[in-house]
């Protein structure tokens, strides 16, 4: 395995194979304060395992840094994922050199990593389930995020993204066709959301605005293809009435593994409220 992407806000945590197959390198690019906390925890763990003698704290100021680890990707990747991503709703996908894609949830990620270790061209990415419901879309595309997305698109998806900033994926359980659009694209603007069921003709309500738009799309693509109930359930197949209440649209949906129809609504409401205040503040003369 040569690369393991762990999407984050500014430029991703990224693990790459070292010059020695028993080593790897952690690339850190412009981490946010919260990401520094996660990285500090990982570095503490890495020192305990004697993978490195380097250290930094959550208070360090870091722009770009490369950290050598005395551990292969198959060991360092799962360790970082378990600290940087929520264990109960993270999906790791490995793309092998023959084009085959395999996925695993966190409890099986070591098994998948060991299998990928034998393939020098394999690349992995670990994505979190987006939050159901959708706040107001915001700008903020980050160039490194594009590289992560393109690494997991096939030739047709790559061409569609280049021309339309949108791709079509097929639900792994329902077989439904979904249109996924960059949240700042004209397509998302017309739909009002980033995901549209082209068979039932309605939008699904979810978002991951803590990530750049490209990685929001990558998470949705992998999850719809391999863990569809994470996103197609009673928390997303709904519509908000003018009085603020929510109603089930009556379309086919799966049981929500993470809660009920209220799953994510508080988070989305708070995010929308903060966005509205920021917009009002920006409009002040």
N, C-alpha and C positions, 0 to 999 in steps of 0.2 A: 504494500500500500504506500502511496506517495504523498497524499494530502488528506487532512481531515478538517473540514470547515465547521466552525461553531458560530453561527450568525450572532452578531451583536450590533449595537447601534452605529458606532463610528466606522470601524473598518474590519470587524470580525476578529475573533480569536482564531488562529489558524495553526495547526500542527503540520509540519512537513517532515519527511524522512530525512534522517541525518546521513552524513557521508558513510558512517558505519551502520549496517542494518540493525544493530542493537541500540541505536540512538535515534533521537528525534529532536526537532527544534520547535519551540513555541514562538510564534510571531505575534507581537502585540502592537496594535496600531490605534493611537489616540483613544484610550479607554476612558469611559465616563467614570465619575466617582463610584457609582454602584458596581460597575465592571471591575474597578480596582479592588473593591472588597472581595469579589469572587476570585480574582486572580491571586490576591494575597492568601486566601484560603487554600487555593490549589498549590501555591508555592510552599506553604507550610507542610502540606501533605507530601509534596515532592521531596522536600528536605528530609522528612521522616523516612521516606523510602530510599534515601540516599541517591536520588536521581540527579540532584544538583546541590551546590553549595550557595548558589545565588539566593538573594532575598530582596523583597520590597514589601512595603506596607501599603495599606489603603490610602495613606496620606502622601505617598510619593507622587511626583509630577512626572508623567511619562508621555512622550509623544510616540516614538517608535522604538521597539526593543526586540532583540532576538535572544532567546534563552535556550542554551544547550541542555538537553535532558539525556541522562544515561538510561533510557528506556525506549523501546520501539513504539511505533504508533499504536500497535495493537494493545499496549498497556497504558500509554499516556492518554490516548483518546478517550476510552471509557472513564478514566479517572477525572478528566477535565469535564466531560459531559455531566457526570453525576453532581458536580459542584456548580456548573454554570447554567444547567437547565433543570426545570422541574421534573423529578423522576417519574411521576405518574402520568405525564402527558407530553413526553418527548419521543419522537420517532427518528431513528437513525437509518439512513439509506446509504448503501454502498453500490457504486457503479463499477462493475468489473470490466476488464479490457475487452471481453467478448460482447459487451453491450448489455449483459444481464444486470438487472437491478434487484437487489435484495434488501429488505427492511427488517428492523427489529425494534421493539420497545426497550426501554432502559434495562429491564431485568434480564434481557437476553443479549445485550449489546456486546459483552465480552466474547460470546460465542461467535457472533458475526465478525467481530474484529479479528479474531484468530483465523477465521476462514479467509478474510481479506489479506492477512499478512503474507500469504503465499503468492499474491498477485502484485507484482511491482508497479502495475499501472492503475490499480484500484484507487478510487477516491471516495471519501465519505463526507456526509453532512448530517448534522443533528439539528432538527427543527422542533419547535414547540407548537402545540396546538394553539391557534388564534383564539382570542376571546370572543364568544358569541355576542351578537349585536354589533352595531357600527356607529361610532361617533363621527363627527364631521371629518372629511378627508383633509389631510394636511400635506404640504410639499415637504421634500427632504430626501431626495434620492442621493445615495452615496455611491461613488464609482466602484469601490471594491465589491459592493453587493452584486453588481452586474456580473462579475466574474463567477461568483458562486452560483447564481441562477443559470447562466449559460452552460456551466459544467454539467448540469443535470437536465438539459433540454435535448430532445432528439433533433434531427436535421429540420423537419417540418416545423416543430415548435420554435426552433431558433429563427427560422425565416419569418414566421408569423409575428414573433416578438419584435424582430427588427423592423418590420413594416407597420405593425399595428399596436405594439406594446400590449398585446393580448395573445392568449393561447387557449386552445381547446383541450380539455382533458376528459377522460371517461371514468365515472365512479366505479370503484372496484367491486361494489356489491350490487348497486342498482343498475349499472350499465348506462346511466343517464350521461348526457353530454353537458359539460359545464364550460362556460366562457369565463376565464379569469383575466381581469384587466388591471393594469397599473393604476393605482388609485388616483393619479393625477392626469390620466389620459382622457381624451374626449369620450371614449366608450364608457368608462366608469362615470364620467359626468352625466351622460345620458341615462344610464341605469340607476345612478344614485348609490350603488354599491359596487364591490369589486367582483362579485361572483353571481353568475346568472345561469339558471337551469334552462338549457335550450329545448328540452323535451317538455317539461311542465310549464315553462315560460313564467318564471318568477325568480326573484332574487333571494339569495341566502344571506342572512345577517350574521356576519362575523368580521373581525378585524385583528390585525397585529401591528398597530401603529407604533409600537415600541421598537419596531424593526424598519429598515429601509424598505421601500415598496417592492423592490425585486425579491427580497427575502420573504416578504409577506406572501407574494405569489408562489414562491418555491414551497413554503410550508403548506399552503393550501393545496397545491398540486400533489405533493407526496401524500398528504393525509387523505384527500379525496380518492386518490387511486388505491391506497393501501389500508386506510382506517376510516372509511367514509362515515360511520356513525359519530365520529368525533365532531363532525361539522354539519351533518344532515340529521337534525333531531328537533325535538319540540322547542328548543331554545333558538333555533335559526329559521324554521319554516313558519314564520309568523309575520304579522303586519300590525303597525301601530295606528290606532284610530285617532281622530282629531281630538278626543278627550284624554289622550295619553295612555289609554288601556291597550293591551295587546290581545290579538286574537289568532287562533290557529287557522292557517289558510286551508287546511283540509287535505293537503298533498301528502303523498307517501313520505313517512319519516321513520327514523330508527330511534330506539331508546337512547336517551342521553347517558353516556357512561359517567358523566361528571356532575349531574345535578338534575334540575327540572327546568321548567320554562323560564324561571328567573335567572338561570345560570348566565352570569356575565353582565346582566343589565345594570347593576349598581356600578360596576367598573366603567361601563360605557357611558352612563349618565354623568359620572364624575369627570371623565375625560372630556366629554362634550361641554360640560359646564366650564372647565378650565379653558378649553379652546375658545368658547364664546367670550369669556372675560379677556383673554389675550387679544381677540379680534377687536373688541371694544376699546381696549387700551391703545391698540395700534391706530385706531381711527381718530383718537383724540388729537386736536391740533397742537 
